Structure formats: C-alpha cells, structure tokens
C-alpha cells in the first residue's frame, strides 16, 4: 500500500503539485492548532486559578458575614427589653432561659453571661470564669468583637467535660491526633444605666467536626453556578495543617487528613493565598487555601476550597476536540478543492502520459484533439506529429531488419559449430586450471610469504620508527592522541606478526614470537575494537561472559589473530542482526578456554571434517581458506587445541583451549617469559 502511493508520488506530477499546495497549508493549520491548544491550556489553568481565588474570597467574606450575624444575635439579646428587665430583676431562671434559647437557635457551643472580670453570672454557686482573651479585654472597654481562637484541651474542659472528646480529631496519615479546638468566639458588652460596662455575653462556636458553618458558606459562595458539572466542591477548615471540619459527601473520611509537606511549605512561604494540586482518595483535586488569623493576628489555620481537576479538564478536552474537528473539516474541504482544480489542469498531461506508456508497450495510439489552446495543447499536437514520424522510421527499420536476419541466420549456423568445439576445449582447460592452481598455491606459498614478509616488514618498521619520532617530537602535545598512537603501534606490530605467521605456516616451523602470560579476559576486550566494523556493518549483537581467572602462555599477537579469525567467520555465518557470544572460563588446572558461539547457518557434517585443511573454504569470494588452518596451527604450536561443534540452521561453537604453561619445547633452559604487565620470569 505504502509502496504504491510512494511510487505514485514520485511518478505523477499531479501528486507533486498537490503536495506543494497542501503541505504548506497543512503545516500552517497544524501550527495554528498547536498554538491554539497551547494558549487554551494556559487559559484554562489561569481560569481555574481565578475561579478558585474568587470563590475563596466569597467564602471568606461569607465567614465574616456569619460572624457578623452571630454578633448581631448577641447584640439583639443584650439590647432586648425582656433580657434587660430580667437582668434588672436578677431573675436567674429568665436569664438562663434566654441564654439557652439563643444557644439552641444559633448553635453556640457555649454562651455565658459574665462579669467584667470574666466570672460567670447566674449559672452555679461555684465561682467559674471564662478563658481570658483580648476580646474580653476590649469588651470590658465597651467594644464588641469576634475572632478565631484556638482552645487547648484544658480551655475546652473549662467549658464542658464533653468538649475535649468532641474536638478531638485523629490523623488519617500516621499516628497522632489534634486535641485543640478551632473556635469562633464572640463577646458583646452590656452597659448599665450609667453607660458603664457591667456585664458581657461571651459565646463560642466549636468548629471541629462541625460542618454547619461550612454548609452555610457553600450555600452562598457556590450558589452562582460558575463551577462545571462534576466539580464536586470541597470546603475544609484547617487547624494548622489538619482538616478539622469538611463540607463534602465524604466528610467523615476527610476529617483528620493532613496537608502534604509540599503544600505546608507553600503555605508557609505564601501566607495568605496559594493554589496547589493534591489527590484525595486517589482523585486529583485543585485546592485554594486562604489563611485564617486568630485574635492575636497569628495564623491559626486556613479555609480551603477544592474542586475536581477533571471537571475543568473536560471542558478543555471538549474545546480541543471541537478545534480538531474544525481542523479536519477545513483540511478535507481544502484538499477537495485542490484535487478538483489540479484534475482540470493535469488531465491533458495524464492523457499524454498514457499515450507514452502505450507507445512504449508497442501500441499505436495518438493523443487526438485537445480543446485547450495553451502550451499544453501545443505540446500534445507536436507530440502526435512526432509519433507519426517515429512510426514511419520504424517501418523502414523493420524492412532493413528482415534483410539482416537472413544474413544472421547464415552466420549463426557457422558460429554454433565453433561454439560446440570451444565448449569442449573450455571444459578441458577448466579441469587443467584447477589442478594447476592447487599445485601453484602449494608451491608458491613459501615464495609469496617470504616476499610479503620482506615487502611489508620494511614499511612497517619505517612506520614504527617514524611513529616513535613523532611521539618524541610532539612530547606532551601527543597526550590527547596517546591512545591512538599506541593503537597504531600495536596494529603495525600485528601486521608484522601476521606476515611472519604466514611465513611460518608455509615453512612449517615454530615461530620466534615472545610468549606472554596473558589474562584472556582483557585480551578478549582488546580484540573487540578490531572487529567492531565487521559487526556494525551487519548489525550483529556481541554478547560476552568473561569468567576465566587463569592466565595462559601464548604470544599476544598470535592469540589476537586467532580470535579475530573466529569472530569474523562467525559474523560471516550470521544473518543481518544475528548474535555472537564470547565466553571465557578456566580449563581445570591446565589453563583457560575461550568460546565463540554464533546463531548462524551452521556447518554441514561433511565440511566440518575439512574446515582446518589449508585452502578449504565454502565461500571463495571471502578468502583463500587459510584463516582456520593458520589459527589451528598457531594454537597447536603453544600446546593448545581448537574444537568445533555445529548444527545446521542453529549455529556453531568454536572453543580455543589454551595452556597456562607452554609446551615442553618452548620451556627450554634460558628461555624468558614476560607477563602482560612487563615483569620478567626466567627459567633455567
């Protein structure tokens, strides 16, 4: 499907023109849509903050109005003729009845008639006093007032033994509880006939676990209908960081929940107003907090209004969906108009293209008359004229071709006889060539190796010498490329060693390479960069599990050559994206074993018997068949061995078995062994 449209786009001028017309329009509309959505998202965030700020301001104003209404209730009682007459008669029963009626009607937690010093009047024979407060001090001077006060457990117990239990709120997160009570306290002075303050009405409304004031706030602050459906507003009253009263359907589970540490930090930094996001029972909410101050002007808690964030997001998503729908409709209309316009322009061109394809297929077709008089019409008429001329030329060519075929038939018969004789000679020559090539390989290998060693070792020695001169001349300036210089030196040494090994293989004599105690894990790591380009070209994954702990005695370059040959062969056997696994392990007390496993095509059983023979290869395009043979000879030279296991279609596993001590002929007296760190150990 995709290839069909891709071919149309690259072969049809109509689609190219449509792309030139529609793509800029589409890009502009996408950019406009993205910016609109981004702006609308920001507007939604700002609108949510402003809405919560407005509702919080209304809620705080409603609380103040609630205070004023309760203060007015006290004022009306203090100024009522019946109450003042009862005071004048000192009618204890009438006074207590009036206080009890107001307490029940307005839901006061306590309501006392006290003296200027705060002592309770007409309640009991035992002398009791109210909690001292700046409100009572101001009332003694003739000023009524209301404010929030935090009552400690002993203050609550002063009013009633049942209040501490009523005010107690257990924390929902962690162990602990809030025993203090957030109280709305109101004091109204009562003057005597000489206008001196003689008594006071001292009332209080405990707000802990008391949602009634919050429902009053909700009925006024949230009555405007400005919140979206499903907002599920929550109004909470907090004492410090604990919700002590909640207006919500789930208020019983929310009372006692505490603010998060982040929210507490924000409230501390922004004392009066802050908007935060929190989760309640796993539901995301957006909350606005407004500080509440006590009678001393200290922050005692906060008033909180929260709504479900999803309710506001729903409107945003609906608007986004509407914009996307409008965008798709506009795009479809623009595309339809463009397609209709392009069709009228390019229909003659497509007719010409169809005639060209028919002519290429051997049909004799013409464009015919075209109504348009523009450049396209002129081109069509000239094209028909050219086709007429081309048809005449073809008829002449056909007549000449008929005469030529007669002469070709005569020559073909003669050539057929010659070809038969030539094929017989080629078969004989091919057999002879194969025999000569095998003999030539075996006889010329020694001369070739000697020539290669002479021609390569001399430039390699020059490279090494000049590399030392460059390093000495650069001095400290060579430090940034010290690793690269070291790698060049190692690879040149490796070139010389490979050439020497080839010569040794051809002459079938041991090498003179220096035997080194090698940690096979590090040497395997050093080989990876040498084969990285082969693996990268086929996207082959190289895995490693290096568990060997024993060193082995071998020449570094010989072992590097063996591992490079095995890894390259494994890569050649793998398909694109295959896997090669390199493992090392201890070989009992003898030495170490290196494994090279691939998940390639595997080796047939018949070929498995000959893979270490010189010049045996299953793919002549990739080499002469010396890699495994040379590797096998190198490992055997140091007393080791190479084994192979293979399954067709599943892959192969080559294991290189290496000894810790060299074979007997390599440990003759006075022979020196050098560790990989450069320490020398002498024998004999």
Buried (B, 14 or more C-beta within 10 A) or exposed (E): EEEEEEEEEEEBEBBBBBEEBBEEBBEEBEEEBEEBBEEBBEEBBEBBBEBBBBBBBBBBEBBEEBBEEBBEBBBEBBEEEEBBEBBEEEBEEBBBEBBEEBBEEBEBBBBBBBBBEBEBBBBEEEEEBBBEBBBBBBBBEEEBBBBBBBBBBEBBEBBEEEBBEBBBBEBEEEEEEBBBBBBBBBBBBBEEEEEEBBBBBBBBBBBBBBBEBBEBBBEBBBEEEEBBEEBBBBBBBBBBBBBBBBBBEEBEEBBBBBBBEEBEEBBEEEEEBBBBEBEBEEEEBBBBBBBBBBBEEEBBBBBBBBBBBBBBBBBBEEBBEEBEEEBEEEBEEBBEEBEEEBEEBBEBBEBBBEBBEEBEEEEEBBBEEBEEEEEBBEBBEEBBEEBEEEEEEEEEEEEEEEEEEEEEEEEEEEEEEEEEEEEEEEEEEEEEEEEEEEEEBEEEBBEBBBEBBEEBBEEBEEBBEEBEEEBEEBEEEBEEBEEEBEBBBBBBBBBBBBBBBBBBBBEEEEBEBEBBBBBBBEBBEBBBEBBEEBBEEEEBEBEEEBEBEBBBBBBBBBBBBBBBBBBBBBBBBBEEEBBBBBBBBBBEEBBBBBBBBBBBBBBEEEEBEEBBEBBBBBEEEEBEBBBBBBBBBBBEBBBBEBEBBBEEEEBBBBBBBBBBBBBEEBBEEEBEBBEEEEEEEEEE
